[in-house]
């Protein structure tokens, strides 16, 4: 989710929306400047989609979650299994299923988020949708089966990730195949950032962990790999150019990501957001 607030719609989302269990927030929609946003009953944005161009990755931090593509050989893009924990407005799920044509699974605990994605956010029919808790799904998932894992788990209060301990990140590491990658949305200016990225590094051990520069709203994407071979700078530049050539029209500025990324160093300062 993004820290950018916008006014939630008071319009009922859809007459066929699933009832939300009493302990989960009501889901609302808003629209502004041609973009439809999803909220969990607050002003905080949980995801968005450009209405006339649903395949465009609209929100900045969501674009950066796809920076994990830089560490995959260009010739292998589209291979393997993609999993998204926390559906939001489905931008990453749409991208992995429709653009990369990967076998894609999404895990979402709120049934109304799933219903509204199907009705309002072009949720691809071929996606496997699991209604349940992300930690429960990880416990039963096949080890070493996931190539791209995207984690964006916030509740309606948007204070910190709802799953954010070493055991959770260790389970994420365990489901990744060799060469697989996990992207996590964190708040880089939040006091919890140091602790969160340290937990990721502890779970991934000697495997590499990187962070990208925060967005203006403070979202910081962390990418971690399992058995990833880090290529030369020249190779990374070639991969970035190939990503932009193929997906640049969908708002994936891969060469810009290369200027944002840095390896995790214990004790380093919290990354600063760019100047407005």
Residue pairs with C-beta under 8 A, 6 or more apart in sequence:
1 44
1 45
1 46
1 47
1 88
1 152
1 154
1 158
1 185
2 44
2 45
2 46
2 48
2 59
2 60
2 61
2 215
2 217
2 219
3 44
3 158
3 187
3 217
3 218
3 219
4 45
4 217
5 43
5 44
5 45
6 30
6 32
6 37
6 39
6 43
6 45
7 30
7 43
8 28
8 29
8 30
8 39
8 41
8 42
8 43
9 28
9 29
9 30
9 31
10 28
11 29
13 27
13 28
13 29
13 112
13 116
13 119
13 120
14 115
14 116
14 119
14 120
16 115
16 119
17 27
17 112
17 115
17 116
17 119
18 111
18 112
18 114
18 115
19 111
19 112
20 26
20 27
20 110
20 111
20 112
21 111
24 109
24 110
24 112
25 40
25 41
25 42
25 110
25 155
25 156
26 40
26 41
26 112
27 38
27 39
27 40
27 41
27 110
27 112
27 113
27 116
28 38
28 39
28 40
28 41
29 36
29 37
29 38
29 39
29 116
29 120
30 36
30 37
30 39
31 37
31 51
34 50
34 51
34 52
35 48
35 49
35 50
35 51
35 58
36 48
36 49
36 51
36 89
36 120
36 121
37 45
37 46
37 47
37 48
37 89
38 45
38 46
38 47
38 48
38 88
38 89
38 113
38 116
38 121
39 45
39 46
40 46
40 110
40 155
40 156
41 156
42 156
42 157
42 158
44 156
44 158
45 59
46 88
46 89
46 113
46 154
47 59
47 62
47 87
47 88
47 89
47 90
47 91
47 121
48 58
48 59
48 89
48 91
49 58
49 89
49 90
49 91
49 121
49 122
50 56
50 58
54 94
54 121
54 122
55 94
55 95
55 98
55 99
55 250
56 249
56 250
56 251
57 63
57 66
57 91
57 92
57 95
57 250
57 251
57 252
58 91
58 251
59 91
60 215
60 216
60 217
60 219
61 185
61 215
61 217
61 219
61 221
62 88
62 91
62 92
63 251
63 252
63 253
64 212
64 215
64 219
64 221
64 257
64 260
65 92
65 150
65 152
65 183
65 185
65 221
66 92
66 95
66 183
66 252
67 183
67 212
67 221
67 223
67 254
67 257
67 260
67 261
68 148
68 181
68 182
68 183
68 223
68 225
69 77
69 239
69 243
69 252
69 254
70 236
70 239
70 240
70 243
70 254
70 257
70 258
70 261
71 181
71 223
71 225
71 228
71 230
71 231
72 147
72 179
72 181
72 239
73 239
74 238
74 239
74 242
74 243
77 100
77 246
78 100
78 101
78 102
79 102
79 147
80 102
80 103
80 146
80 147
80 148
80 177
80 180
81 102
81 103
81 104
81 105
81 145
81 146
81 147
81 148
82 96
82 97
82 100
82 102
82 103
82 104
82 105
82 146
82 147
82 148
82 149
82 150
83 104
83 105
83 106
83 107
83 141
83 146
83 148
83 149
83 150
83 175
84 92
84 93
84 96
84 104
84 105
84 106
84 107
84 149
84 150
84 152
85 106
85 107
85 134
85 137
85 149
85 150
85 151
85 152
85 153
85 163
86 107
86 108
86 134
86 151
86 152
86 153
86 154
87 93
87 106
87 107
87 108
87 113
87 114
87 117
87 129
88 113
88 152
89 117
89 121
90 106
90 117
90 121
90 122
90 123
92 150
92 152
93 104
93 106
93 123
93 124
93 127
94 121
94 122
94 123
94 124
95 250
96 102
96 104
96 148
97 104
97 124
97 126
97 127
98 124
99 247
99 250
102 147
102 148
103 128
104 124
104 126
104 127
104 128
105 127
105 128
105 129
105 130
106 127
106 128
106 129
106 130
107 130
107 132
107 133
107 134
107 137
108 114
108 129
108 130
108 131
109 131
109 132
109 133
109 134
111 131
114 123
114 129
114 131
117 123
123 129
130 137
134 151
134 153
134 163
135 163
135 168
135 171
138 168
138 171
138 172
138 174
138 175
139 171
141 175
142 175
143 174
143 175
144 174
144 175
144 176
144 177
144 178
144 180
145 175
145 177
146 175
146 176
146 177
146 180
147 176
147 177
147 179
147 180
147 181
148 180
148 181
148 183
149 172
149 175
149 176
149 180
149 181
149 182
149 183
150 182
150 183
151 161
151 163
151 172
151 182
151 183
151 184
151 185
152 184
152 185
153 161
153 162
153 163
154 160
154 161
154 162
154 185
155 162
159 190
160 187
160 190
160 192
160 196
161 184
161 185
161 186
161 192
161 196
164 192
164 195
164 196
164 199
165 199
166 199
166 202
166 203
168 203
169 199
169 200
169 202
169 203
169 204
169 224
170 203
172 182
172 203
173 182
173 203
173 204
173 205
173 207
173 224
173 226
176 182
176 225
176 226
177 226
178 226
178 227
179 225
179 226
179 227
179 228
179 229
180 225
180 226
180 227
180 228
181 223
181 224
181 225
181 226
181 228
182 223
182 224
182 225
182 226
183 221
183 222
183 223
184 196
184 200
184 221
184 222
184 223
184 224
185 219
185 220
185 221
186 192
186 193
186 196
186 197
186 219
186 220
186 221
186 222
187 193
187 218
187 219
187 220
188 211
188 214
188 218
188 219
188 220
188 270
188 271
188 273
189 214
189 218
189 220
189 270
189 273
190 218
193 220
193 270
194 270
196 222
197 209
197 211
197 222
197 264
198 266
200 209
200 222
200 224
200 264
201 209
201 224
201 264
201 266
204 224
204 225
204 226
207 224
207 225
207 226
207 227
207 228
208 224
208 225
208 228
208 230
208 263
209 222
209 223
209 224
209 263
209 264
210 222
210 223
210 224
210 261
210 262
210 263
210 264
211 220
211 221
211 222
211 223
211 261
211 262
211 264
211 271
212 220
212 221
212 222
212 223
212 257
212 260
212 261
212 271
213 220
213 260
213 271
213 272
213 273
213 274
214 220
214 271
214 272
214 273
214 274
215 273
216 273
216 274
216 276
218 273
220 271
222 264
223 261
231 239
236 258
237 255
237 258
239 254
240 254
240 255
240 257
240 258
241 254
241 255
243 252
243 254
244 252
244 253
244 254
244 255
247 254
248 254
262 271
